């Protein structure tokens, strides 16, 4: 038997070359999943189809995406508008990004209309 076949056979029998490493480093989103299942937690699926809410969400998204100082993570946050109220959710890289995004949303929707649930991602 050739050496390459033996190595391949051993790798297959032990779950692959990377099988064990991936199992040990699997991401655990349990806390996030529990939070998102809470009765009062808005998710992107609850975005209103009301014309005004859609325009509000789009305007906030444009303001965030236009800001090149924000990370890709910040550009991809969830913006959920229902009845003129806006909820911001998702991870950002810093407290500064969290504040900048909230400020943009408040300038568009109104200070008392924004629920900032953004979270600073741990590094």
C-alpha positions in Angstrom: 0.0 0.0 0.0 1.3 3.4 -0.9 2.0 6.0 1.8 -0.5 8.5 0.5 -3.3 5.9 0.6 -2.5 5.1 4.2 -2.6 8.7 5.2 -5.9 9.3 3.4 -7.3 6.1 5.0 -6.3 7.2 8.5 -7.7 10.7 7.9 -11.1 9.3 6.7 -11.3 6.8 9.6 -10.6 9.6 12.2 -13.2 12.0 10.9 -11.0 13.7 8.3 -7.9 15.8 8.5 -9.8 18.8 10.0 -12.8 17.0 11.5 -11.7 17.1 15.1 -10.4 20.6 15.0 -13.6 22.0 13.6 -15.7 20.2 16.2 -13.7 21.8 19.0 -13.9 25.3 17.5 -17.6 25.2 16.5 -19.3 28.5 17.1 -21.8 28.7 19.9 -24.7 31.1 19.3 -26.9 29.7 22.0 -27.0 33.0 23.9 -27.9 35.0 20.8 -30.5 32.4 19.8 -32.2 32.6 23.2 -32.2 36.4 23.1 -33.8 36.4 19.6 -36.5 34.1 20.7 -37.6 36.3 23.6 -41.2 37.5 23.2 -40.3 41.2 23.0 -37.3 40.7 20.6 -37.8 42.1 17.1 -36.2 40.3 14.2 -35.7 41.3 10.6 -38.8 39.3 9.7 -40.9 41.8 11.6 -40.0 44.7 9.4 -43.3 46.4 8.5 -44.3 46.5 4.8 -45.9 49.9 5.4 -44.6 52.3 2.8 -43.4 54.9 5.4 -41.6 52.2 7.4 -39.9 50.8 4.3 -38.7 54.4 3.4 -37.5 55.0 6.9 -35.5 51.7 7.0 -34.0 52.5 3.5 -33.0 56.0 4.5 -31.2 54.8 7.6 -29.5 52.0 5.6 -28.3 54.5 3.0 -26.9 56.8 5.7 -25.0 53.9 7.3 -23.7 52.4 4.1 -22.5 55.9 2.8 -20.3 56.2 5.9 -17.0 54.6 4.8 -15.6 55.0 8.3 -17.9 52.2 9.5 -16.9 48.6 9.3 -18.5 46.0 7.1 -20.0 44.6 10.3 -21.7 47.9 11.0 -22.9 48.2 7.5 -24.8 44.9 7.9 -26.7 45.6 11.1 -30.4 44.9 11.2 -32.7 47.9 10.9 -36.3 47.1 11.8 -39.0 49.8 11.4 -42.6 49.3 12.6 -45.1 52.1 13.0 -42.3 54.8 12.8 -40.3 53.2 15.6 -36.8 51.9 14.6 -34.9 49.0 16.3 -31.2 48.6 15.6 -29.8 45.1 16.2 -26.6 43.3 15.5 -22.9 43.4 16.2 -20.6 46.4 15.6 -16.8 46.7 16.2 -16.8 49.5 18.8 -18.8 51.8 21.0 -18.0 54.6 18.6 -19.7 52.7 15.7 -22.7 52.0 18.0 -23.0 55.7 18.8 -22.5 56.8 15.2 -25.2 54.5 13.9 -27.7 55.4 16.6 -27.0 59.1 15.9 -27.7 58.6 12.1 -30.9 56.7 12.9 -32.1 59.3 15.4 -31.4 62.1 12.9 -33.7 60.4 10.4 -36.4 58.8 12.6 -36.3 61.1 15.7 -34.5 60.8 19.0 -37.3 59.1 20.8 -38.1 56.7 18.0 -34.9 54.6 18.0 -34.2 51.5 20.2 -30.5 50.9 20.0 -29.9 47.2 20.7 -26.5 47.1 18.9 -23.8 45.1 20.6 -20.1 45.6 20.5 -18.5 42.4 19.3 -15.9 40.9 21.5 -12.5 40.7 19.8 
